[in-house]
């Protein structure tokens, strides 16, 4: 009887450990974003690719928020649609950052402050658009 209790306790422990180790095994968290093409001129369709904690999980196109920035501040010199099409405004000149960002699936607390062009708990990817 004592051997039966030991075996039963051991099996319960193994089962509990299996559940604990498998918890979250199917989930995957966004780790990084790349934006392509890396550089473009005038008008371009940019595409974000998301890379997740599960190395076999990559998403293209990664659903993302898009913003055009110059010197890490938002700019009206370049417009970006919610699908990643960026276009220089009339009279715009220079090189601008086209950024795609998304929030990972899990909360990070405390979360650092986020501006329109960087920071916070967001994962960011960047490309460059040159306006003539």
N, C-alpha and C positions, 0 to 999 in steps of 0.2 A: 504494500500500500504506500509506503514511504517513497519507494522508487517511482510509483505512478505519479505521486504529487510532484516529485522533482522533475520528471519528464514533462508533465503538464505545465509546470511553472516555466521550464526552459522553453517549451514551444510558445507559450504566451509572450515571453520576453523576445524571442526571435520574431514573432509576428508583429509586436509593437515596434521593434527596431526597423523592420521592413517598411511599415507604414510611415514611420518618421523619415526614413531615407528617401522614400518615393514622393513625399509631400513636395509639391512644386516641381517635380521632375518634368512634367509636361509643359510647364510655363516657360516663357522666354522673355527676357527684358531687353529693350532697346539699348544698345551700347554705343553705337556711333552712326553717323550719317555721312555719306559722300554725295557730292553734287556734280553732275556731269552735263555738258562738257566742263572741264576745269576753267577754260577761258573761252570767251566769245566776243563778237563785235556787233554793235548796233541793236539787233533784236535776235533773241534766241529762245529756244525751248530748253529749259533746264529740267533735269530729272533727278529726284532724290532716291538714293538707295539706302535702306536701313539694314544695319547689321545687328544681330541679336546675340544674347548670351549663349544660346544654343547655336553652335557654329554652322549647323545645317539650315538655319533659319535666316534667310535673306529676303527682303521685300523690295521689289522694284515695280512700279514706283511706290516709294514710301509715302503714305499720306503725311503731309507736312504743312506747316505754316510758312509763308514766304515773305521776305522783306528785302528791300534794297537799302544798302547802307553806304555811307562815305565817312571815313574816319570814325567808325563805330557808332554813328548816329544815323537815324533814318533820313532818307532824302526823297524829295519829290522829283529829282532829276531823272530818275528811272522808275518805271512802274513795273510791278510784278503781279501777274494774275494768281489766283489760288491754285492754278495748275502748273505754275512755274514758267510761264512765258514772260520774259523780261524785255523791256523796250526803252530805249533812250528817249527822253522828252526833247522837244525842239530846243536847241541851244545848249544842251548838256554836253560837257566835254570832260574827259578824264576816265579814270578807272574806278569802278564801283564794285562793292561786294554784294553778291546775290546770296542770301542765306536762307536755308531751309532748316526748320526746327520742329521738334516734337517732344513731348513729355514721356519719359519712360513709364511703364505700366505700374510701377510701385512708387509710393510716396517717399520722399526724402525729407526728413524733418530734423532740424530746421532747414529750410530751403533758402539759399542766398538770394538776394534781390536780383530780379531780372529786368533788363532794359529791353527796348524794342529790338536791339541788335546783338545782345549777348547776355550771358550769365544765367542765374537761376538754376533750376533743376532740369532745364531743357538740354537736349542733345542737339548740337548744331553741326551743320555742314555748310561749306562756303565755296563759291566759285567767283569768277571775276567777269565783269562785263565792261568793255571799253567803248566809250562813246566818242565819235569823231570830233 
